[in-house]
Amino acid sequence: MHAEAHINALSQKHAALDEKIHMEENRPAPDSTILHELKKEKLILKDEIERLNTQ
């Protein structure tokens, strides 16, 4: 059950990052550095979620 709660928390963080990315992309002058960092963090979370789901 602990792993499931951890996966849910990671999924929520992943969704929040997706929203931040969407907001940044739709600004009048999106910051490519911020977008790069957000996308990198989102990918790390995705990889961790997939790793936990396959265990």
Distance bins in CASP14 RR format, pairs under 12 A and 6 or more apart:
PFRMAT RR
TARGET T0000
AUTHOR 0000-0000-0000
RMODE 2
METHOD distances of the structure
MODEL  1
1 7 0 0 0 0 0 1 0 0 0 0 0
1 8 0 0 0 0 0 1 0 0 0 0 0
2 8 0 0 0 0 0 1 0 0 0 0 0
2 9 0 0 0 0 0 1 0 0 0 0 0
2 52 0 0 0 0 0 1 0 0 0 0 0
2 55 0 0 0 0 0 1 0 0 0 0 0
3 9 0 0 0 0 0 1 0 0 0 0 0
3 10 0 0 0 0 0 1 0 0 0 0 0
3 48 0 0 0 0 0 1 0 0 0 0 0
3 49 0 0 0 0 0 1 0 0 0 0 0
3 51 0 0 0 0 0 1 0 0 0 0 0
3 52 1 0 1 0 0 0 0 0 0 0 0
3 53 0 0 0 0 1 0 0 0 0 0 0
3 54 0 0 0 0 0 1 0 0 0 0 0
3 55 1 0 0 1 0 0 0 0 0 0 0
4 10 0 0 0 0 0 1 0 0 0 0 0
4 11 0 0 0 0 0 1 0 0 0 0 0
4 49 0 0 0 0 0 1 0 0 0 0 0
4 52 0 0 0 0 1 0 0 0 0 0 0
4 53 0 0 0 0 1 0 0 0 0 0 0
4 55 0 0 0 0 0 1 0 0 0 0 0
5 11 0 0 0 0 0 1 0 0 0 0 0
5 12 0 0 0 0 0 1 0 0 0 0 0
5 52 0 0 0 0 0 1 0 0 0 0 0
6 12 0 0 0 0 0 1 0 0 0 0 0
6 13 0 0 0 0 0 1 0 0 0 0 0
6 45 0 0 0 0 0 1 0 0 0 0 0
6 48 0 0 0 0 1 0 0 0 0 0 0
6 49 0 0 0 0 1 0 0 0 0 0 0
6 51 0 0 0 0 0 1 0 0 0 0 0
6 52 1 0 0 1 0 0 0 0 0 0 0
6 53 0 0 0 0 0 1 0 0 0 0 0
6 55 0 0 0 0 0 1 0 0 0 0 0
7 13 0 0 0 0 0 1 0 0 0 0 0
7 14 0 0 0 0 0 1 0 0 0 0 0
7 45 0 0 0 0 0 1 0 0 0 0 0
7 46 0 0 0 0 0 1 0 0 0 0 0
7 48 0 0 0 0 1 0 0 0 0 0 0
7 49 1 0 1 0 0 0 0 0 0 0 0
7 50 0 0 0 0 1 0 0 0 0 0 0
7 51 0 0 0 0 1 0 0 0 0 0 0
7 52 1 0 1 0 0 0 0 0 0 0 0
7 53 1 0 0 1 0 0 0 0 0 0 0
7 54 0 0 0 0 0 1 0 0 0 0 0
7 55 0 0 0 0 0 1 0 0 0 0 0
8 14 0 0 0 0 0 1 0 0 0 0 0
8 15 0 0 0 0 0 1 0 0 0 0 0
8 49 0 0 0 0 1 0 0 0 0 0 0
8 52 0 0 0 0 0 1 0 0 0 0 0
8 53 0 0 0 0 0 1 0 0 0 0 0
9 15 0 0 0 0 0 1 0 0 0 0 0
9 16 0 0 0 0 0 1 0 0 0 0 0
9 45 0 0 0 0 1 0 0 0 0 0 0
9 48 0 0 0 0 0 1 0 0 0 0 0
9 49 0 0 0 0 1 0 0 0 0 0 0
9 52 0 0 0 0 0 1 0 0 0 0 0
10 16 0 0 0 0 0 1 0 0 0 0 0
10 17 0 0 0 0 0 1 0 0 0 0 0
10 41 0 0 0 0 0 1 0 0 0 0 0
10 42 0 0 0 0 0 1 0 0 0 0 0
10 44 0 0 0 0 1 0 0 0 0 0 0
10 45 1 0 1 0 0 0 0 0 0 0 0
10 46 0 0 0 0 1 0 0 0 0 0 0
10 47 0 0 0 0 0 1 0 0 0 0 0
10 48 1 0 1 0 0 0 0 0 0 0 0
10 49 1 0 1 0 0 0 0 0 0 0 0
10 50 0 0 0 0 0 1 0 0 0 0 0
10 51 0 0 0 0 0 1 0 0 0 0 0
10 52 1 0 0 1 0 0 0 0 0 0 0
10 53 0 0 0 0 0 1 0 0 0 0 0
11 17 0 0 0 0 0 1 0 0 0 0 0
11 18 0 0 0 0 0 1 0 0 0 0 0
11 42 0 0 0 0 0 1 0 0 0 0 0
11 45 0 0 0 0 1 0 0 0 0 0 0
11 46 0 0 0 0 1 0 0 0 0 0 0
11 48 0 0 0 0 0 1 0 0 0 0 0
11 49 1 0 0 1 0 0 0 0 0 0 0
11 50 0 0 0 0 0 1 0 0 0 0 0
11 52 0 0 0 0 0 1 0 0 0 0 0
11 53 0 0 0 0 0 1 0 0 0 0 0
12 18 0 0 0 0 0 1 0 0 0 0 0
12 19 0 0 0 0 0 1 0 0 0 0 0
12 45 0 0 0 0 1 0 0 0 0 0 0
12 49 0 0 0 0 0 1 0 0 0 0 0
13 19 0 0 0 0 0 1 0 0 0 0 0
13 20 0 0 0 0 0 1 0 0 0 0 0
13 38 0 0 0 0 0 1 0 0 0 0 0
13 41 0 0 0 0 1 0 0 0 0 0 0
13 42 0 0 0 0 1 0 0 0 0 0 0
13 44 0 0 0 0 0 1 0 0 0 0 0
13 45 1 0 1 0 0 0 0 0 0 0 0
13 46 0 0 0 0 0 1 0 0 0 0 0
13 48 0 0 0 0 1 0 0 0 0 0 0
13 49 0 0 0 0 1 0 0 0 0 0 0
14 20 0 0 0 0 0 1 0 0 0 0 0
14 21 0 0 0 0 0 1 0 0 0 0 0
14 38 0 0 0 0 0 1 0 0 0 0 0
14 39 0 0 0 0 0 1 0 0 0 0 0
14 41 0 0 0 0 1 0 0 0 0 0 0
14 42 1 0 0 1 0 0 0 0 0 0 0
14 43 0 0 0 0 1 0 0 0 0 0 0
14 44 0 0 0 0 1 0 0 0 0 0 0
14 45 1 0 1 0 0 0 0 0 0 0 0
14 46 1 0 0 1 0 0 0 0 0 0 0
14 47 0 0 0 0 0 1 0 0 0 0 0
14 48 0 0 0 0 1 0 0 0 0 0 0
14 49 1 0 0 1 0 0 0 0 0 0 0
14 50 0 0 0 0 0 1 0 0 0 0 0
15 21 0 0 0 0 0 1 0 0 0 0 0
15 22 0 0 0 0 0 1 0 0 0 0 0
15 42 0 0 0 0 1 0 0 0 0 0 0
15 45 0 0 0 0 1 0 0 0 0 0 0
15 46 0 0 0 0 0 1 0 0 0 0 0
15 49 0 0 0 0 0 1 0 0 0 0 0
16 22 0 0 0 0 0 1 0 0 0 0 0
16 23 0 0 0 0 0 1 0 0 0 0 0
16 38 0 0 0 0 0 1 0 0 0 0 0
16 41 0 0 0 0 0 1 0 0 0 0 0
16 42 0 0 0 0 1 0 0 0 0 0 0
16 45 0 0 0 0 1 0 0 0 0 0 0
17 23 0 0 0 0 0 1 0 0 0 0 0
17 24 0 0 0 0 0 1 0 0 0 0 0
17 34 0 0 0 0 0 1 0 0 0 0 0
17 35 0 0 0 0 0 1 0 0 0 0 0
17 37 0 0 0 0 1 0 0 0 0 0 0
17 38 1 0 1 0 0 0 0 0 0 0 0
17 39 0 0 0 0 1 0 0 0 0 0 0
17 40 0 0 0 0 1 0 0 0 0 0 0
17 41 1 0 1 0 0 0 0 0 0 0 0
17 42 1 0 1 0 0 0 0 0 0 0 0
17 43 0 0 0 0 1 0 0 0 0 0 0
17 44 0 0 0 0 1 0 0 0 0 0 0
17 45 1 0 0 1 0 0 0 0 0 0 0
17 46 0 0 0 0 1 0 0 0 0 0 0
17 49 0 0 0 0 0 1 0 0 0 0 0
18 24 0 0 0 0 0 1 0 0 0 0 0
18 25 0 0 0 0 0 1 0 0 0 0 0
18 38 0 0 0 0 1 0 0 0 0 0 0
18 39 0 0 0 0 1 0 0 0 0 0 0
18 41 0 0 0 0 0 1 0 0 0 0 0
18 42 1 0 0 1 0 0 0 0 0 0 0
18 43 0 0 0 0 0 1 0 0 0 0 0
18 45 0 0 0 0 1 0 0 0 0 0 0
18 46 0 0 0 0 0 1 0 0 0 0 0
19 25 0 0 0 0 0 1 0 0 0 0 0
19 26 0 0 0 0 0 1 0 0 0 0 0
19 38 0 0 0 0 1 0 0 0 0 0 0
19 42 0 0 0 0 0 1 0 0 0 0 0
20 26 0 0 0 0 0 1 0 0 0 0 0
20 27 0 0 0 0 0 1 0 0 0 0 0
20 30 0 0 0 0 0 1 0 0 0 0 0
20 31 0 0 0 0 0 1 0 0 0 0 0
20 34 0 0 0 0 1 0 0 0 0 0 0
20 35 0 0 0 0 1 0 0 0 0 0 0
20 37 0 0 0 0 0 1 0 0 0 0 0
20 38 1 0 1 0 0 0 0 0 0 0 0
20 39 0 0 0 0 0 1 0 0 0 0 0
20 41 0 0 0 0 1 0 0 0 0 0 0
20 42 0 0 0 0 1 0 0 0 0 0 0
21 27 0 0 0 0 0 1 0 0 0 0 0
21 30 0 0 0 0 1 0 0 0 0 0 0
21 31 0 0 0 0 0 1 0 0 0 0 0
21 32 0 0 0 0 0 1 0 0 0 0 0
21 34 0 0 0 0 1 0 0 0 0 0 0
21 35 1 0 0 1 0 0 0 0 0 0 0
21 36 0 0 0 0 0 1 0 0 0 0 0
21 37 0 0 0 0 0 1 0 0 0 0 0
21 38 1 0 1 0 0 0 0 0 0 0 0
21 39 1 0 0 1 0 0 0 0 0 0 0
21 40 0 0 0 0 0 1 0 0 0 0 0
21 41 0 0 0 0 1 0 0 0 0 0 0
21 42 1 0 0 1 0 0 0 0 0 0 0
21 43 0 0 0 0 0 1 0 0 0 0 0
22 30 0 0 0 0 0 1 0 0 0 0 0
22 35 0 0 0 0 0 1 0 0 0 0 0
22 38 0 0 0 0 1 0 0 0 0 0 0
22 39 0 0 0 0 0 1 0 0 0 0 0
22 42 0 0 0 0 0 1 0 0 0 0 0
23 30 0 0 0 0 1 0 0 0 0 0 0
23 31 0 0 0 0 0 1 0 0 0 0 0
23 34 0 0 0 0 0 1 0 0 0 0 0
23 35 0 0 0 0 0 1 0 0 0 0 0
23 38 0 0 0 0 1 0 0 0 0 0 0
24 30 1 0 1 0 0 0 0 0 0 0 0
24 31 1 0 0 1 0 0 0 0 0 0 0
24 32 0 0 0 0 1 0 0 0 0 0 0
24 33 0 0 0 0 0 1 0 0 0 0 0
24 34 1 0 1 0 0 0 0 0 0 0 0
24 35 1 0 1 0 0 0 0 0 0 0 0
24 36 0 0 0 0 0 1 0 0 0 0 0
24 37 0 0 0 0 0 1 0 0 0 0 0
24 38 1 0 0 1 0 0 0 0 0 0 0
24 39 0 0 0 0 1 0 0 0 0 0 0
24 42 0 0 0 0 0 1 0 0 0 0 0
25 31 0 0 0 0 0 1 0 0 0 0 0
25 32 0 0 0 0 0 1 0 0 0 0 0
25 34 0 0 0 0 0 1 0 0 0 0 0
25 35 1 0 0 1 0 0 0 0 0 0 0
25 36 0 0 0 0 0 1 0 0 0 0 0
25 38 0 0 0 0 1 0 0 0 0 0 0
25 39 0 0 0 0 0 1 0 0 0 0 0
26 35 0 0 0 0 0 1 0 0 0 0 0
27 34 0 0 0 0 1 0 0 0 0 0 0
27 35 0 0 0 0 1 0 0 0 0 0 0
29 35 0 0 0 0 0 1 0 0 0 0 0
30 36 0 0 0 0 0 1 0 0 0 0 0
30 38 0 0 0 0 0 1 0 0 0 0 0
30 39 0 0 0 0 0 1 0 0 0 0 0
31 37 0 0 0 0 1 0 0 0 0 0 0
31 38 0 0 0 0 1 0 0 0 0 0 0
32 38 0 0 0 0 0 1 0 0 0 0 0
32 39 0 0 0 0 0 1 0 0 0 0 0
33 39 0 0 0 0 0 1 0 0 0 0 0
33 40 0 0 0 0 0 1 0 0 0 0 0
34 40 0 0 0 0 0 1 0 0 0 0 0
34 41 0 0 0 0 0 1 0 0 0 0 0
35 41 0 0 0 0 0 1 0 0 0 0 0
35 42 0 0 0 0 0 1 0 0 0 0 0
36 42 0 0 0 0 0 1 0 0 0 0 0
36 43 0 0 0 0 0 1 0 0 0 0 0
37 43 0 0 0 0 0 1 0 0 0 0 0
37 44 0 0 0 0 0 1 0 0 0 0 0
38 44 0 0 0 0 0 1 0 0 0 0 0
38 45 0 0 0 0 0 1 0 0 0 0 0
39 45 0 0 0 0 0 1 0 0 0 0 0
39 46 0 0 0 0 0 1 0 0 0 0 0
40 46 0 0 0 0 0 1 0 0 0 0 0
40 47 0 0 0 0 0 1 0 0 0 0 0
41 47 0 0 0 0 0 1 0 0 0 0 0
41 48 0 0 0 0 0 1 0 0 0 0 0
42 48 0 0 0 0 0 1 0 0 0 0 0
42 49 0 0 0 0 0 1 0 0 0 0 0
43 49 0 0 0 0 0 1 0 0 0 0 0
43 50 0 0 0 0 0 1 0 0 0 0 0
44 50 0 0 0 0 0 1 0 0 0 0 0
44 51 0 0 0 0 0 1 0 0 0 0 0
45 51 0 0 0 0 0 1 0 0 0 0 0
45 52 0 0 0 0 0 1 0 0 0 0 0
46 52 0 0 0 0 0 1 0 0 0 0 0
46 53 0 0 0 0 0 1 0 0 0 0 0
47 53 0 0 0 0 0 1 0 0 0 0 0
47 54 0 0 0 0 0 1 0 0 0 0 0
48 54 0 0 0 0 0 1 0 0 0 0 0
48 55 0 0 0 0 0 1 0 0 0 0 0
49 55 0 0 0 0 0 1 0 0 0 0 0
END
